[in-house]
Amino acid sequence: MRKHAKAILKKLYETKSKLTATDFNYISNPNQYFCELENAGLITSEWAKRGDAKIKLRYIANNQLKKAKQVLGAA
């Protein structure tokens, strides 16, 4: 797993929050890493509204916590 993908997974795991790409402004194009993580079954996406804007939230669902912990532990 690439360094930035692991950093995103770690932040999602530690915060237990639903975050958007703007929450990872220190990573160039975090959406590519979200795709990698979602395809690996480590995170989930959902659409939401923030004001008038349609945004995509990413988070680790309860059924993905164990797998995410294993990936993060294999550093």
N, C-alpha and C positions, 0 to 999 in steps of 0.2 A: 504494500500500500504506500502511495506517495506521501511525502512529508505533510503537505498542506491538507490532504484528505484526512490524515490522522489527527492533525491539529483541530480541524472542524469537528471530527467525531468526538474528540476529547472535550471540547467546549460544550457540545450538545449533551454529552454524558454528564459532565460536572454540573451544568446549570439546570438540567432537567426541564429546559424551556423550549418553546417553539420560537425559532429564530429565522431571520431572512438573510439574504446575501449581504445586505447593508450592515449587518452585525459583524461581518467579517471583512471590514474595509481594509485591513492590512494584508489581505490575500487578493492577488489579481485574478479576476474572474472566478469567484468561488462556485459559480453554478456548474462548472465542469466537474468539480469535485463532488458536488451534491449528486450529480448523475452517477458518478462512480460508486458513491456510497449507497445510493438507492438501488442500483443494479445489483449490488452485493447483498442486499437485504438488511442493511445496517441502519437505515433511516427511512422515514416516511415523509411524504409531502402532502400538503393540503392547501387549497385556495382559501383566501380570506379577504376581507375588506378593511382598509385602514383609511378612514375618511372616504374620499371618492376613488381612491386607488385600489386596484385589485393586486394583491400580493400573494406570494407563495411562501408558506411557512414550512420549515423543516424541523423535525424532531425525531427522537428515538422513542418508538412505541414500546409499551410494556413488554410485548412479546419479543422485542429485539434487544432488550437490555443485557441479557446473558451473553448473546453473541458479540455485542459491542464491547462488553467488559473483557471477553476473551481476546478480541483483536487488540484492544488497548494494553492488555497485560502481556502480549507477545511483542513488546517493544524491543 
